[in-house]
Amino acid sequence: MKKVRKVVFPAAGFGTRFLPATKVIPKEMLAVVDKPIIQYGVEEALAAGCEQIIVITAHGKSAIEDHFDISHELETALEKRGKFELLELSRRISSMVDISYVRQKDAKGLGHAVLMAKDLVGDEPFAVILPDDVIDAPVPCLKQMMSVFERVQSSILATHKVEGPAISSYGVLDGDPIEPGSRIIDVRGMVEKPKMEEAPSKNAIIGRYILTPTIFELLEKITPGAGGELQLTDGIKGLLATEKVYGYNFEGTRYDAGDKFGMLTATVDFALKREDLGPRFREYLKGLKL
């Protein structure tokens, strides 16, 4: 019985949809309320029982490393001022997990970013979390997927139902539930950004994956697509030729924090759930003349 111990976080993108903010700030460090979006993903991985975090970075991403590192100057200042709750918060972030960083020198796509983790992952199954996808769930999304992995011992793609024309913005699974009413989908294939009328299902792939190490061999062999990029979906299509691949309709709410509207809705929803902010923020929203 193989277990998933390692999680790869591709974080080398430019974040152009959030310019000018991301000119000097990594998009992964943009905050939903007061927490960087990448921290939500790291906390999800830890809650799922993962032991090693691997972040794929690039030039200009040092703020990510600094965030999860010890800040002696900040801690000293907080201690002197008697702000012990904030001091504990800072220490908790820097001690939550040991993270390995791999530099992706050229932006060659998601498949290439995942391939950069090959040496650190080794010959074992691993997870991939895209920091842009923030998921609020009663049971962390990755933990749900790991429970399924323990059962099927195969690659798993997180999916959610997308209605209407929006399906054309996603990779879409072609497959059926393994049994009536099941959240687990037996995948036959996938179509990248199909027209609504040509989509094989409503099951859109989102930013959580559990993959077998065979994916590395396939990513090394596939031909780069547009812009010279290696597409992770092309590697997964290769997996389908030799291994079982499953989809999983997770329970929870997904926010596309790589999109301005998604970031706004995530900020509002997460703020409303906060005991320290929710009541006052709710009253403020009620008073708006919309």
N, C-alpha and C positions, 0 to 999 in steps of 0.2 A: 504494500500500500504506500504509494508516493504521496508526499505532502508538499504544499506550496509554502516555501519559506522566504522567498525573495520577491521584491516588487520593483519594477522599473518605472521611473517617472521621466518621460520625455519632456524636457523643459528648455529646449534650445531655440524655439521659435522667436520671431521678432515681435509678435503681438501688434501687428500693424493696425488692427481694428481699433486699438485704444490709443493711437497717437493723438496728441503729442505726449500723453502721460508716460507711454512706454519708450520714449526716446532714451531715457536714462534709468527707468525703473522696469525690471523684468515683469512681464504680465502676470507671472506666477506669484508675484509679491503684491499685486493689487488686492485690496482687502474687501471682504464681505463683512460689514460692520467693523470689526477691529482685528480680524484674523486673515492673514494671506490665504489665497485660495489653495496654494500648494499644501498648507498646513492641514486643511480639511482632509485632503487626500492621504497625507502621512498618518493622521490620526485614524482614518478608516483602515489603513493597512495594519496598524498596530492593534486595533480592536479586532481585526480578523486573525490575529496571532502570528503575523509575519515577523521575521527576525532581522532581515536586512533590507535596507532601502538603497536603491541605486538611482541616482539622478543624472540624467544626460543634460549637460549644460553647454554653454557656448560663451564667446566673448561678451562681456557686459552683464554676466549673470552672477557676479560675486555676491550680490545682496542675498541670494538664496543661501549660500554657504554661511554668510555672516549671521543670518537669522537663526539658523540651527546651531550656531557656535556659542561659546561663552563670551559675554561682553563684560570684561572685568571693570571697565570704566563705568558702565551703566549700573552694575550691581553695587559698586562702591558708593556711587552717588545716591542710589535708592536707600542703601543701608544707613548712610549718614543722615538722610532726611527722615528716617523712621518709616519709610513707605514699604513695610514688610510684605504686604499682600502683593504689591507689584514686583517686589524682589523675588518672591516665591514663584510668581508667574513667569518671570524671565528665566529663572533657573529650571523650571519645569520644561520649558521649550528646548533649552540647550541639552537637557539630560534625557529627553524622551526616547532618543534612538541614535545609534551611530549610523551615519550616512556616508556612502561612497559616491564619489563624483567622477564622471567620465566626460571629457571635453569632446564635443562634436565640432570639428573645425570647419566643416562645410555643411550647409543646410541641404541635405539630400533626401528629405522626406522622413515620414514616420517609420517606415520600414528600416531605413538606415539608422535612425536613432535607436531603435530596438536592437539592431545588430551590433551597435557599439557596446552593448552590455554582455555580449557573448562570453568573454573571458571571466567576468565576475559571476555570471549565472551558472556556467558549467553545464553538466549533463543532468539537469533536473527541471521539473516544471516550474514555471514562474508566472507572476502576474504583471500586468501593465495597467497603470492608472494614468489617464490623461488629466492633468490638473484643472483644465478648463471645465470639466464636468464635475460640478459639485452636487453630491447626492445626499439628500436628507431622508433617512430611512430608520424605522424602529430597530431593525437589525442591519448593521452596515452592509452595503451592497456587496463588497468583496467577501465578507463573511458568508453571506447567502450563497455566493458562487462557489466558495470553497467547500461548503456542505454538499453541493451538487458534484463537485470534482471528486470528493471522497467516494461518491457513488459510481461515477462513470469513468474516472481516470482518463479523461480526454480533454482536449481544448474546449474552452467555453467562451462564448461571446455574450456580453450583456446586451440586452435589447429592451426597448419599450415601444408601446404602440403609438404610432403617429397617424393621425387622420388627415385626409385631404391633401392638397398640393404640397404641404410641407415635407411629405415623404421624399420628394425629389432632392432634398438637401442631404440625404443620408445614404449610407450603404444599407441595403435591405436584404433580409434573409429569405431564401426559398427553402421551405421545410414545413413540417407538421409537428404538433405536440407528440411526445412519445406515447401518450395515452390521453384520453379525453379529459380536458380540464387542467392538464399539467402545464406548469410554467416552463418546462424543459422542452426544447425544440430539437428535433433530429434534422440537422442541416443537410440539404442536398446541394446548395449553391448559394451564391449571393450576387447581387447586382448593385453596382455603384451609381448612385444618384439617378434612378430611373424616372421616366415620366410617370405621373400619377396613375395613368391608365395602364401602364406596363409594369408596375411594381408587382412582384410575385407575392407580397404579403404586406401587412402593416407593421411588421417587426423590424424596426430600425436599430442598427448597431450603434451603441454609444461607447463612451470612453473607459470601459473596463474589460479586460481580457485575462483569461488564464490560458497559457500556451505551453505546449510540450517543447522540449529543446530541439526537436526536428525543424522547427521554424527557422532556426539559424542557418541550417544547410540550404533551405529553400530561398531565404533572403540573399544568400551569397550567389545564388544561381540566376535569380530573376533579372529581367532586362529593365533598366530604368525607364520610367515613363516620361510624361511631360515635365520639362524643366530639369531633366536628369535625376528625378526623384525615385527612390525605391518605395513602393506602396506596400504597406503592411497587408492590405486586403489581397494583393497578388500572392503574397506568401501564404496566407490562409487558404486561398483557393488551391494552392499546391498541396497543402495539408489534406484537403478533402480527397485527394487522389489516393492517399495511402492510409489515412487515419479517420476515425470518427471525429466530428466536430459538432458541438451542441450550442444552441442559443439558450439564453435564460432570461425570461421576463421578470426582472427583479421587482421587489416590492419597495416603493419609495418614490420620492419626487426628485426629478433631475433638473438642474439649472445649468444652462449653457453660459458659464461665466466668461467665455471667450467672446461673448456678444454683449453689446452695451445694454440691450433690453433685458437679457438674461441676468446680467450682473445687477441691474436695478431691482428686478423682481426677487432675486435671492437676498439682496440686502434688506428689502422690506420684510420679507417673510421671516428671515432669521432674527431681525430686530424685534419683530412682534412676539417672538417666542422667548425673548430674554426677560428675566424677572426684573432686571435693573432698568430696562428700556421700554419693554412692551406696553405697560399701562399708559405711560406718558406719551409714547409715540402713537398709540392707538387713538388717544384723545386728539392729538394733533391732526391725524389723518381725517378723523370725523369732522373736524372744523374746516377743512378745505372746501372752498367753493368751486366744485368741479362741474 
